[in-house]
Amino acid sequence: MRRRSSARVVAALRGFAEDWLGAFAEWAVEHEETIAIGSGVILVAYRQQGRPVGSIGLVRSRAASVYDWADGAVVRSTTYDDIDDARTAAERLAGSRG
């Protein structure tokens, strides 16, 4: 796997976050649960809600992210719209490590 420099990764993540949040006049995230699946795999479920710029309506979603940790750092993060799919993927990843 090709490693990217930390500065480039941070800049890319910052750009993504600025673009994402810039589309909303209001935005909030509510944590639901964090589960340590095992073998360096963490599942975080959450709800997010926002009001797009120029709109009176709200956008709501529920999602989960699966974090893959190695050597004290996140090496991969995958987000799922379906919590059950996220849990299945997290358990499969942890299981593949024995």
N, CA and C atoms as a LAMMPS dump frame, in Angstrom:
ITEM: TIMESTEP
0
ITEM: NUMBER OF ATOMS
294
ITEM: BOX BOUNDS ff ff ff
-5.0000000000000000e+02 5.0000000000000000e+02
-5.0000000000000000e+02 5.0000000000000000e+02
-5.0000000000000000e+02 5.0000000000000000e+02
ITEM: ATOMS id mol type element x y z
1 1 1 N 0.841 -1.173 0
2 1 2 C 0 0 0
3 1 3 C 0.889 1.239 0
4 2 1 N 0.574 2.188 -0.846
5 2 2 C 1.335 3.423 -0.935
6 2 3 C 0.931 4.365 0.195
7 3 1 N 1.904 4.871 0.912
8 3 2 C 1.619 5.799 2.007
9 3 3 C 1.698 7.227 1.508
10 4 1 N 0.79 8.044 1.963
11 4 2 C 0.793 9.46 1.619
12 4 3 C 1.384 10.243 2.773
13 5 1 N 1.925 11.396 2.455
14 5 2 C 2.494 12.204 3.53
15 5 3 C 1.378 12.716 4.433
16 6 1 N 1.683 12.849 5.707
17 6 2 C 0.692 13.312 6.678
18 6 3 C 0.144 14.682 6.306
19 7 1 N 0.993 15.584 5.855
20 7 2 C 0.548 16.937 5.511
21 7 3 C -0.459 16.899 4.365
22 8 1 N -0.23 16.048 3.375
23 8 2 C -1.162 15.949 2.243
24 8 3 C -2.497 15.366 2.684
25 9 1 N -2.442 14.372 3.544
26 9 2 C -3.675 13.751 4.033
27 9 3 C -4.469 14.752 4.862
28 10 1 N -3.807 15.444 5.744
29 10 2 C -4.488 16.449 6.584
30 10 3 C -5.102 17.541 5.707
31 11 1 N -4.371 18.012 4.705
32 11 2 C -4.89 19.052 3.811
33 11 3 C -6.113 18.545 3.041
34 12 1 N -6.07 17.301 2.587
35 12 2 C -7.206 16.734 1.859
36 12 3 C -8.427 16.6 2.762
37 13 1 N -8.22 16.123 3.984
38 13 2 C -9.328 16.003 4.936
39 13 3 C -9.903 17.364 5.304
40 14 1 N -9.03 18.334 5.505
41 14 2 C -9.493 19.681 5.823
42 14 3 C -10.332 20.244 4.677
43 15 1 N -9.876 20.061 3.452
44 15 2 C -10.617 20.542 2.282
45 15 3 C -11.985 19.892 2.171
46 16 1 N -12.041 18.58 2.394
47 16 2 C -13.315 17.871 2.36
48 16 3 C -14.265 18.427 3.416
49 17 1 N -13.769 18.582 4.653
50 17 2 C -14.606 19.082 5.747
51 17 3 C -15.096 20.5 5.464
52 18 1 N -14.226 21.351 4.942
53 18 2 C -14.635 22.727 4.623
54 18 3 C -15.716 22.746 3.55
55 19 1 N -15.568 21.916 2.519
56 19 2 C -16.582 21.845 1.461
57 19 3 C -17.905 21.322 1.999
58 20 1 N -17.82 20.245 2.804
59 20 2 C -19.025 19.627 3.367
60 20 3 C -19.759 20.61 4.279
61 21 1 N -19.054 21.177 5.227
62 21 2 C -19.688 22.072 6.194
63 21 3 C -20.106 23.389 5.553
64 22 1 N -19.397 23.824 4.533
65 22 2 C -19.75 25.067 3.848
66 22 3 C -21.088 25.008 3.141
67 23 1 N -21.584 23.814 2.867
68 23 2 C -22.881 23.652 2.201
69 23 3 C -24.048 23.825 3.166
70 24 1 N -23.746 23.903 4.473
71 24 2 C -24.801 23.986 5.482
72 24 3 C -24.724 25.272 6.286
73 25 1 N -25.896 25.87 6.509
74 25 2 C -25.987 27.032 7.389
75 25 3 C -25.948 26.573 8.846
76 26 1 N -26.489 25.394 9.094
77 26 2 C -26.469 24.774 10.424
78 26 3 C -26.152 23.301 10.229
79 27 1 N -25.385 22.733 11.159
80 27 2 C -25.029 21.311 11.064
81 27 3 C -24.666 20.797 12.44
82 28 1 N -25.13 19.594 12.766
83 28 2 C -24.831 19.01 14.075
84 28 3 C -24.727 17.492 13.952
85 29 1 N -23.92 16.915 14.815
86 29 2 C -23.756 15.464 14.887
87 29 3 C -24.069 15.025 16.307
88 30 1 N -24.842 13.954 16.421
89 30 2 C -25.164 13.384 17.731
90 30 3 C -24.616 11.955 17.784
91 31 1 N -23.698 11.724 18.706
92 31 2 C -23.102 10.41 18.9
93 31 3 C -24.139 9.455 19.471
94 32 1 N -24.224 8.248 18.914
95 32 2 C -25.125 7.224 19.444
96 32 3 C -24.367 6.19 20.271
97 33 1 N -23.343 5.59 19.671
98 33 2 C -22.58 4.591 20.41
99 33 3 C -21.231 4.351 19.756
100 34 1 N -20.3 3.902 20.578
101 34 2 C -18.985 3.475 20.111
102 34 3 C -18.775 2.056 20.617
103 35 1 N -18.367 1.168 19.71
104 35 2 C -18.166 -0.229 20.069
105 35 3 C -16.764 -0.645 19.635
106 36 1 N -15.995 -1.151 20.581
107 36 2 C -14.693 -1.732 20.265
108 36 3 C -14.955 -3.175 19.835
109 37 1 N -14.885 -3.418 18.546
110 37 2 C -15.179 -4.742 17.998
111 37 3 C -14.061 -5.722 18.35
112 38 1 N -12.822 -5.217 18.37
113 38 2 C -11.658 -6.052 18.663
114 38 3 C -10.665 -5.993 17.518
115 39 1 N -9.431 -6.387 17.801
116 39 2 C -8.362 -6.429 16.798
117 39 3 C -8.136 -5.079 16.119
118 40 1 N -8.303 -3.996 16.877
119 40 2 C -8.059 -2.663 16.33
120 40 3 C -9.193 -2.098 15.506
121 41 1 N -10.382 -2.671 15.615
122 41 2 C -11.536 -2.217 14.835
123 41 3 C -12.553 -1.574 15.781
124 42 1 N -12.946 -0.347 15.449
125 42 2 C -13.907 0.425 16.248
126 42 3 C -15.08 0.821 15.354
127 43 1 N -16.291 0.704 15.86
128 43 2 C -17.488 1.143 15.151
129 43 3 C -18.092 2.322 15.915
130 44 1 N -18.399 3.405 15.211
131 44 2 C -19.023 4.573 15.82
132 44 3 C -20.311 4.88 15.05
133 45 1 N -21.45 4.834 15.74
134 45 2 C -22.746 5.145 15.134
135 45 3 C -23.158 6.554 15.551
136 46 1 N -23.766 7.284 14.62
137 46 2 C -24.147 8.67 14.899
138 46 3 C -25.279 9.118 13.987
139 47 1 N -25.899 10.221 14.378
140 47 2 C -26.914 10.897 13.566
141 47 3 C -26.371 12.281 13.241
142 48 1 N -26.677 12.733 12.029
143 48 2 C -26.316 14.106 11.686
144 48 3 C -27.527 14.808 11.093
145 49 1 N -27.548 16.106 11.28
146 49 2 C -28.665 16.917 10.821
147 49 3 C -28.125 18.27 10.404
148 50 1 N -28.644 18.795 9.309
149 50 2 C -28.188 20.1 8.868
150 50 3 C -29.23 20.809 8.031
151 51 1 N -29.078 22.124 7.96
152 51 2 C -29.93 22.945 7.097
153 51 3 C -29.04 23.513 5.994
154 52 1 N -29.268 23.068 4.751
155 52 2 C -28.443 23.575 3.656
156 52 3 C -28.564 25.088 3.507
157 53 1 N -27.497 25.715 3.074
158 53 2 C -27.485 27.156 2.829
159 53 3 C -28.627 27.494 1.874
160 54 1 N -29.42 28.511 2.225
161 54 2 C -30.516 28.977 1.379
162 54 3 C -31.785 28.159 1.473
163 55 1 N -31.857 27.244 2.421
164 55 2 C -33.025 26.379 2.564
165 55 3 C -33.639 26.543 3.95
166 56 1 N -34.934 26.235 4.043
167 56 2 C -35.577 26.221 5.36
168 56 3 C -35.745 24.782 5.853
169 57 1 N -35.486 23.803 4.967
170 57 2 C -35.637 22.397 5.317
171 57 3 C -34.393 21.827 5.971
172 58 1 N -34.56 20.686 6.617
173 58 2 C -33.453 19.987 7.269
174 58 3 C -33.136 18.694 6.528
175 59 1 N -31.887 18.338 6.524
176 59 2 C -31.42 17.057 6.001
177 59 3 C -30.97 16.246 7.206
178 60 1 N -31.462 15.011 7.309
179 60 2 C -31.104 14.156 8.438
180 60 3 C -30.577 12.827 7.917
181 61 1 N -29.615 12.28 8.625
182 61 2 C -29.128 10.954 8.27
183 61 3 C -28.597 10.249 9.512
184 62 1 N -28.573 8.94 9.424
185 62 2 C -27.989 8.106 10.466
186 62 3 C -26.924 7.27 9.768
187 63 1 N -25.77 7.159 10.375
188 63 2 C -24.67 6.457 9.736
189 63 3 C -23.766 5.849 10.796
190 64 1 N -22.801 5.079 10.318
191 64 2 C -21.774 4.518 11.198
192 64 3 C -20.456 4.509 10.443
193 65 1 N -19.391 4.757 11.173
194 65 2 C -18.049 4.683 10.61
195 65 3 C -17.302 3.552 11.286
196 66 1 N -16.541 2.828 10.475
197 66 2 C -15.691 1.751 10.973
198 66 3 C -14.258 2.249 10.868
199 67 1 N -13.565 2.276 12.005
200 67 2 C -12.183 2.746 12.062
201 67 3 C -11.259 1.556 12.259
202 68 1 N -10.232 1.498 11.435
203 68 2 C -9.223 0.451 11.475
204 68 3 C -7.946 1.077 12.037
205 69 1 N -7.563 0.642 13.233
206 69 2 C -6.392 1.187 13.925
207 69 3 C -5.212 0.237 13.814
208 70 1 N -4.028 0.81 13.621
209 70 2 C -2.79 0.025 13.636
210 70 3 C -1.669 0.932 14.111
211 71 1 N -0.845 0.434 14.997
212 71 2 C 0.294 1.197 15.511
213 71 3 C -0.115 2.564 16.054
214 72 1 N -1.268 2.62 16.745
215 72 2 C -1.708 3.844 17.403
216 72 3 C -2.303 4.902 16.495
217 73 1 N -2.642 4.546 15.245
218 73 2 C -3.206 5.526 14.312
219 73 3 C -4.315 4.881 13.48
220 74 1 N -5.254 5.697 13.042
221 74 2 C -6.292 5.211 12.129
222 74 3 C -5.666 5.055 10.753
223 75 1 N -5.746 3.851 10.205
224 75 2 C -5.19 3.604 8.875
225 75 3 C -6.281 3.55 7.812
226 76 1 N -7.534 3.39 8.251
227 76 2 C -8.649 3.393 7.314
228 76 3 C -9.921 3.731 8.06
229 77 1 N -10.774 4.505 7.405
230 77 2 C -12.088 4.83 7.934
231 77 3 C -13.093 4.651 6.802
232 78 1 N -14.13 3.87 7.062
233 78 2 C -15.167 3.641 6.06
234 78 3 C -16.507 3.975 6.687
235 79 1 N -17.322 4.751 5.979
236 79 2 C -18.622 5.165 6.49
237 79 3 C -19.736 4.444 5.748
238 80 1 N -20.72 4.018 6.503
239 80 2 C -21.855 3.268 5.965
240 80 3 C -23.157 3.979 6.319
241 81 1 N -24.101 4.014 5.376
242 81 2 C -25.425 4.567 5.644
243 81 3 C -26.285 3.588 6.438
244 82 1 N -25.949 2.309 6.356
245 82 2 C -26.698 1.272 7.044
246 82 3 C -25.87 0.764 8.23
247 83 1 N -26.394 0.912 9.425
248 83 2 C -25.674 0.538 10.645
249 83 3 C -25.371 -0.961 10.669
250 84 1 N -26.321 -1.773 10.226
251 84 2 C -26.101 -3.219 10.219
252 84 3 C -24.981 -3.608 9.249
253 85 1 N -24.921 -2.938 8.097
254 85 2 C -23.824 -3.187 7.15
255 85 3 C -22.479 -2.818 7.772
256 86 1 N -22.461 -1.71 8.503
257 86 2 C -21.222 -1.28 9.171
258 86 3 C -20.783 -2.304 10.198
259 87 1 N -21.722 -2.799 10.987
260 87 2 C -21.401 -3.791 12.018
261 87 3 C -20.882 -5.082 11.381
262 88 1 N -21.518 -5.517 10.305
263 88 2 C -21.074 -6.722 9.6
264 88 3 C -19.666 -6.542 9.063
265 89 1 N -19.401 -5.404 8.443
266 89 2 C -18.065 -5.13 7.893
267 89 3 C -17.018 -5.074 8.999
268 90 1 N -17.36 -4.44 10.129
269 90 2 C -16.426 -4.33 11.245
270 90 3 C -16.105 -5.716 11.82
271 91 1 N -17.128 -6.532 11.982
272 91 2 C -16.912 -7.875 12.524
273 91 3 C -16.096 -8.731 11.551
274 92 1 N -16.348 -8.577 10.258
275 92 2 C -15.592 -9.33 9.265
276 92 3 C -14.116 -8.917 9.286
277 93 1 N -13.873 -7.591 9.366
278 93 2 C -12.495 -7.097 9.411
279 93 3 C -11.777 -7.611 10.653
280 94 1 N -12.418 -7.508 11.802
281 94 2 C -11.802 -7.99 13.045
282 94 3 C -11.572 -9.505 12.977
283 95 1 N -12.521 -10.223 12.43
284 95 2 C -12.407 -11.67 12.315
285 95 3 C -11.282 -12.118 11.388
286 96 1 N -10.986 -11.294 10.402
287 96 2 C -9.924 -11.648 9.453
288 96 3 C -8.549 -11.584 10.09
289 97 1 N -8.488 -10.986 11.259
290 97 2 C -7.204 -10.844 11.977
291 97 3 C -7.001 -11.916 13.022
292 98 1 N -7.99 -12.779 13.14
293 98 2 C -7.844 -13.909 14.077
294 98 3 C -8.243 -13.613 15.413
